[in-house]
């Protein structure tokens, strides 16, 4: 599919029902949201708006992204699911990011940010995943995470240990998320966990649209 077709499709998916007044053309609002989620900093996104004669603060674009409440599409039925957890830095605190990826398509199926990693939280993550997607017959690809292995067992999911191979899909996603964070000052500056979790869902939406 041509890149411009994918971009057009992604813009169509962005819902602006939160907009109360037409201070900015809707197409430019959608374009700003998409550009930022695709990797452009807020400063550079604002500079793009200025090319069209529209001056907006970085905080305005930030608010557009979060108020749009973008979510990755549910209802997938993957054959395999790669799951993993990694540490994300929020200011001076560390959080754990759980993620599930379809290794066949590289689509992000579900993300969840937690203050720590435990068997209970891993089980809750897989519960939310199974509520969004049909994963009952999927083979879960897990590395050495005992909490995720235990959660798979408790759910009755078929799983196998895999350090490389198809499980590299989730590692690629983690690398991109961390690259974005490092580009924007090595952490989510002044962001609380709820805001960061919301950004990750929006990122998942954009990632799935553009891969």
C-alpha positions as CSV (number, residue, x, y, z in Angstrom):
1,X,0.0,0.0,0.0
2,X,1.4,3.4,-0.9
3,X,2.6,5.5,2.0
4,X,0.1,8.4,1.3
5,X,-2.8,5.9,1.3
6,X,-1.7,4.6,4.7
7,X,-1.4,8.1,6.1
8,X,-4.8,9.1,4.8
9,X,-6.3,6.0,6.4
10,X,-4.7,6.8,9.7
11,X,-6.0,10.3,9.6
12,X,-9.5,9.1,9.0
13,X,-9.3,6.9,12.1
14,X,-8.5,9.9,14.4
15,X,-11.8,11.0,16.1
16,X,-12.0,14.7,17.0
17,X,-15.3,14.6,18.9
18,X,-13.6,16.2,21.9
19,X,-13.2,19.5,19.9
20,X,-15.6,22.2,21.2
21,X,-14.7,25.0,18.8
22,X,-13.1,25.1,15.4
23,X,-10.0,27.2,16.3
24,X,-7.8,25.0,14.1
25,X,-8.7,23.2,10.9
26,X,-9.5,19.6,11.7
27,X,-7.3,18.2,9.0
28,X,-4.3,20.1,10.6
29,X,-5.2,18.8,14.0
30,X,-5.3,15.3,12.7
31,X,-2.0,15.8,10.9
32,X,-0.4,17.2,14.0
33,X,-1.5,14.2,16.1
34,X,-0.3,11.8,13.5
35,X,3.1,13.5,13.0
36,X,3.8,13.6,16.7
37,X,2.8,9.9,17.2
38,X,4.9,9.0,14.2
39,X,8.1,10.4,15.8
40,X,8.1,14.2,15.4
41,X,8.8,16.2,18.6
42,X,6.1,18.6,19.8
43,X,8.4,21.5,18.8
44,X,8.8,20.2,15.3
45,X,5.1,19.5,15.0
46,X,4.3,23.1,16.0
47,X,6.8,24.3,13.3
48,X,4.9,22.3,10.7
49,X,1.6,24.0,11.7
50,X,3.4,27.4,11.3
51,X,4.0,26.5,7.7
52,X,0.2,26.5,7.2
53,X,-0.1,29.8,9.0
54,X,-1.3,28.3,12.3
55,X,0.4,29.1,15.6
56,X,-0.2,26.8,18.5
57,X,1.7,26.0,21.7
58,X,3.3,22.6,22.2
59,X,0.9,22.0,25.1
60,X,-2.0,22.4,22.7
61,X,-0.7,19.6,20.4
62,X,0.0,17.5,23.5
63,X,-3.6,17.9,24.6
64,X,-4.9,17.0,21.2
65,X,-3.0,13.7,21.3
66,X,-4.3,12.7,24.7
67,X,-7.9,13.9,24.2
68,X,-8.2,12.0,20.9
69,X,-8.0,8.9,23.1
70,X,-6.6,6.7,20.4
71,X,-6.7,2.9,20.9
72,X,-5.3,0.0,18.9
73,X,-8.0,-2.0,17.2
74,X,-9.4,-4.9,19.1
75,X,-10.8,-8.2,17.8
76,X,-7.6,-9.8,16.5
77,X,-7.1,-13.5,16.3
78,X,-3.4,-14.1,16.2
79,X,-1.7,-17.5,15.8
80,X,1.2,-16.5,18.0
81,X,1.6,-13.7,20.6
82,X,5.0,-12.5,21.8
83,X,4.8,-11.1,25.3
84,X,7.4,-9.3,27.4
85,X,8.1,-6.7,30.0
86,X,10.7,-3.9,30.2
87,X,11.5,-1.0,32.4
88,X,10.4,2.5,31.4
89,X,11.7,5.7,33.2
90,X,9.2,8.3,34.3
91,X,11.1,11.2,35.7
92,X,13.0,9.7,38.6
93,X,10.8,6.6,39.0
94,X,10.9,3.3,37.1
95,X,7.8,1.6,35.8
96,X,7.3,-1.8,34.1
97,X,5.8,-1.9,30.6
98,X,4.0,-5.1,29.6
99,X,3.4,-5.5,25.9
100,X,1.9,-8.1,23.6
101,X,2.7,-8.2,19.9
102,X,1.5,-10.3,16.9
103,X,4.9,-11.5,15.5
104,X,3.3,-12.2,12.1
105,X,2.2,-8.6,11.6
106,X,4.3,-6.8,14.2
107,X,1.1,-5.2,15.5
108,X,0.9,-4.1,19.1
109,X,-2.1,-6.0,20.6
110,X,-2.0,-4.5,24.1
111,X,0.2,-2.5,26.5
112,X,0.0,-1.8,30.2
113,X,2.2,0.3,32.4
114,X,2.6,-0.9,36.0
115,X,4.7,0.4,39.0
116,X,6.3,-3.0,39.5
117,X,6.2,-6.6,38.1
118,X,4.4,-9.4,39.9
119,X,2.6,-12.5,39.0
120,X,-0.7,-10.8,39.9
121,X,0.0,-7.9,37.5
122,X,1.1,-10.2,34.7
123,X,-2.1,-12.3,35.1
124,X,-4.1,-9.0,35.0
125,X,-2.3,-8.0,31.8
126,X,-3.1,-11.3,30.1
127,X,-6.7,-11.0,31.3
128,X,-7.1,-7.6,29.6
129,X,-5.4,-9.0,26.5
130,X,-7.8,-11.9,26.2
131,X,-10.8,-9.5,26.7
132,X,-9.6,-7.4,23.7
133,X,-8.5,-10.3,21.3
134,X,-9.2,-13.9,20.7
135,X,-6.0,-15.5,22.0
136,X,-7.4,-18.7,23.3
137,X,-5.7,-20.8,20.6
138,X,-2.6,-18.7,20.2
139,X,0.9,-19.9,21.2
140,X,2.5,-17.4,23.6
141,X,6.2,-16.7,23.1
142,X,7.8,-15.9,26.5
143,X,11.4,-15.4,27.5
144,X,12.7,-15.9,31.0
145,X,9.9,-13.9,32.8
146,X,8.6,-16.2,35.5
147,X,5.6,-13.9,36.1
148,X,4.4,-14.1,32.5
149,X,5.1,-17.9,32.3
150,X,3.0,-18.3,35.5
151,X,0.2,-16.1,34.1
152,X,0.1,-18.2,30.9
153,X,-0.2,-21.3,33.0
154,X,-3.0,-19.8,35.1
155,X,-4.9,-18.8,32.0
156,X,-4.4,-22.2,30.4
157,X,-2.6,-20.7,27.4
158,X,-0.2,-22.7,25.3
159,X,3.2,-21.1,25.7
160,X,6.8,-21.8,25.0
161,X,10.2,-20.3,25.9
162,X,11.7,-18.4,23.0
163,X,14.5,-15.9,23.4
164,X,15.0,-15.0,19.8
165,X,13.1,-15.8,16.6
166,X,9.5,-14.7,16.4
167,X,9.8,-13.1,19.9
168,X,12.0,-10.4,18.4
169,X,8.8,-8.7,17.3
170,X,8.2,-7.4,20.8
171,X,11.8,-6.4,21.2
172,X,11.6,-4.2,18.1
173,X,8.6,-2.5,19.6
174,X,10.4,-1.9,22.9
175,X,13.4,-0.5,21.1
176,X,11.2,2.0,19.2
177,X,9.4,3.1,22.3
178,X,12.6,3.7,24.1
179,X,14.1,5.5,21.1
180,X,11.1,7.8,21.2
181,X,11.5,8.4,24.9
182,X,15.2,9.1,24.6
183,X,14.7,11.5,21.8
184,X,12.2,13.4,24.0
185,X,14.7,13.9,26.9
186,X,15.5,10.4,28.1
187,X,12.2,10.0,30.0
188,X,8.6,11.2,30.0
189,X,9.4,14.7,31.3
190,X,6.9,15.8,34.0
191,X,4.5,13.0,33.0
192,X,2.6,10.9,35.5
193,X,1.9,7.2,35.0
194,X,-1.6,7.7,33.7
195,X,-0.5,10.2,31.0
196,X,2.4,7.9,29.9
197,X,0.0,4.9,29.8
198,X,-2.4,6.9,27.6
199,X,0.5,7.9,25.3
200,X,1.5,4.3,24.9
201,X,-2.0,3.4,23.8
202,X,-1.9,6.2,21.3
203,X,1.6,5.1,20.1
204,X,0.2,1.6,19.7
205,X,-2.6,3.0,17.4
206,X,0.0,4.9,15.3
207,X,2.4,2.0,15.2
208,X,-0.2,-0.4,13.9
209,X,-1.4,2.0,11.2
210,X,2.1,2.7,9.8
211,X,3.9,-0.7,10.0
